[in-house]
Amino acid sequence: MLTTRRPRMFVARLDSRAESTPLARYLLRAYLSGLSDGECYAATAELLLGELFANAVQHSDAPDDCHIEVRFALTPDHLLRLEVHDADSGHPTLRTAGPDDEHGRGLFLVNELAHRWGCEARLGGIGKFIWVLVAPAVAPSLLTA
């Protein structure tokens, strides 16, 4: 009997610095490369992870020595779940950025591109985590078939 194993959840703790954002995206690409259909998630997942990680760095009121934790897992219904955990107590709010605003569009992108997303308190009451579910994109070759 042939069985299919689901990839386990990947977890990493990174320094809470803007320079860690590319590393978070690299780790996601490495995780997706181990999935047979990982490329179907890559573009959207990398963009959303980058936004969430950058927001965690920029808006956190946590001490500088705290880390940001990222988690990746494929759900049983073939959605990619991304989580970004930080020690900040504030929850993000979706707002509309003005045309001249240099910031404020990250959560708008998350809201538009994620299948679903949310924010929850971390166990133990320290901080929060933002989660997003990313649906696989249809390969362009399938659209023209």
C-alpha positions as CSV (number, residue, x, y, z in Angstrom):
1,M,0.0,0.0,0.0
2,L,1.3,3.4,-1.0
3,T,0.9,6.2,1.6
4,T,1.6,9.9,1.1
5,R,3.3,11.7,3.9
6,R,2.4,15.3,4.6
7,P,5.4,17.6,5.2
8,R,5.7,18.5,8.9
9,M,5.5,22.0,10.2
10,F,8.7,24.0,9.7
11,V,9.6,26.3,12.6
12,A,12.4,28.8,12.9
13,R,13.3,31.7,15.2
14,L,14.9,34.7,13.6
15,D,16.4,37.9,14.9
16,S,13.9,40.7,15.1
17,R,15.7,42.8,12.4
18,A,14.8,44.0,8.9
19,E,17.8,42.1,7.6
20,S,16.1,38.8,8.7
21,T,13.2,39.2,6.2
22,P,15.1,37.8,3.2
23,L,16.2,34.9,5.4
24,A,12.5,34.2,6.3
25,R,11.6,34.2,2.6
26,Y,14.6,31.9,1.8
27,L,13.5,29.4,4.4
28,L,10.0,29.4,2.9
29,R,11.4,28.8,-0.6
30,A,13.4,25.9,0.8
31,Y,10.3,24.4,2.5
32,L,8.3,24.8,-0.7
33,S,11.0,23.1,-2.8
34,G,10.3,20.0,-0.8
35,L,6.6,20.0,-1.9
36,S,5.7,18.4,-5.2
37,D,3.5,21.5,-6.0
38,G,5.4,24.0,-3.9
39,E,5.8,26.4,-6.9
40,C,2.0,26.9,-6.9
41,Y,2.3,28.8,-3.6
42,A,5.7,30.5,-3.9
43,A,4.9,33.9,-5.3
44,T,2.0,34.8,-3.1
45,A,3.4,33.1,0.0
46,E,6.8,34.9,-0.3
47,L,5.1,38.3,-0.7
48,L,2.8,37.7,2.3
49,L,5.5,36.3,4.6
50,G,7.8,39.2,3.7
51,E,5.0,41.7,4.6
52,L,4.1,40.0,7.9
53,F,7.7,39.6,9.0
54,A,8.5,43.2,8.1
55,N,5.5,44.4,10.0
56,A,6.5,42.3,13.1
57,V,9.9,43.9,13.0
58,Q,8.7,47.5,12.4
59,H,5.7,47.6,14.7
60,S,6.8,45.5,17.6
61,D,7.0,47.1,21.1
62,A,8.9,44.0,22.3
63,P,12.5,44.2,23.6
64,D,15.2,44.1,20.9
65,D,16.5,40.7,22.0
66,C,13.2,39.0,21.3
67,H,12.9,36.8,18.2
68,I,10.3,36.4,15.6
69,E,9.2,32.9,14.9
70,V,8.0,31.7,11.5
71,R,6.0,28.5,10.9
72,F,5.1,26.9,7.6
73,A,2.8,23.9,7.1
74,L,0.6,22.4,4.4
75,T,-3.0,21.8,5.6
76,P,-4.9,18.7,4.8
77,D,-7.0,20.7,2.3
78,H,-3.9,21.8,0.4
79,L,-3.6,25.3,1.7
80,L,-0.3,26.6,2.8
81,R,-0.4,28.0,6.4
82,L,2.1,30.6,7.3
83,E,2.5,32.0,10.8
84,V,4.5,34.9,12.2
85,H,4.9,35.0,16.0
86,D,6.2,38.0,17.9
87,A,6.2,39.2,21.5
88,D,4.2,42.4,20.7
89,S,0.9,42.8,22.3
90,G,-0.7,45.0,19.7
91,H,-3.0,43.5,17.1
92,P,-2.9,44.8,13.5
93,T,-5.8,46.7,12.0
94,L,-6.7,46.9,8.4
95,R,-6.7,50.5,7.2
96,T,-6.7,52.3,3.9
97,A,-3.5,54.0,3.0
98,G,-3.6,57.4,1.2
99,P,-2.0,57.8,-2.2
100,D,1.0,59.7,-0.7
101,D,1.5,57.3,2.3
102,E,4.8,55.5,2.1
103,H,3.6,52.7,4.5
104,G,0.3,51.1,5.4
105,R,-0.4,48.7,2.5
106,G,1.0,45.5,3.8
107,L,-2.1,44.3,5.7
108,F,-4.2,45.4,2.7
109,L,-2.1,43.0,0.5
110,V,-2.5,40.2,3.1
111,N,-6.3,40.8,3.1
112,E,-6.5,40.8,-0.7
113,L,-4.1,37.9,-1.5
114,A,-4.6,35.4,1.4
115,H,-7.4,32.8,1.2
116,R,-8.0,33.7,4.9
117,W,-6.0,35.3,7.7
118,G,-6.3,36.2,11.3
119,C,-4.5,37.2,14.5
120,E,-4.4,35.3,17.7
121,A,-2.8,35.6,21.1
122,R,0.1,33.3,21.8
123,L,-0.2,30.6,24.4
124,G,1.1,31.8,27.7
125,G,-0.2,35.3,27.0
126,I,3.0,36.8,25.6
127,G,2.6,38.3,22.2
128,K,0.5,37.3,19.2
129,F,0.7,35.5,15.9
130,I,-0.6,36.3,12.5
131,W,-1.6,33.4,10.3
132,V,-2.5,33.3,6.7
133,L,-3.7,30.5,4.4
134,V,-2.4,30.6,0.9
135,A,-4.3,28.8,-1.9
136,P,-2.3,27.2,-4.7
137,A,-2.2,29.3,-7.8
138,V,-3.3,27.7,-11.0
139,A,-0.4,27.1,-13.3
140,P,-0.5,29.4,-16.4
141,S,-0.2,26.3,-18.7
142,L,-3.5,24.9,-17.3
143,L,-5.3,28.2,-18.0
144,T,-4.7,27.9,-21.8
145,A,-5.3,24.1,-22.1
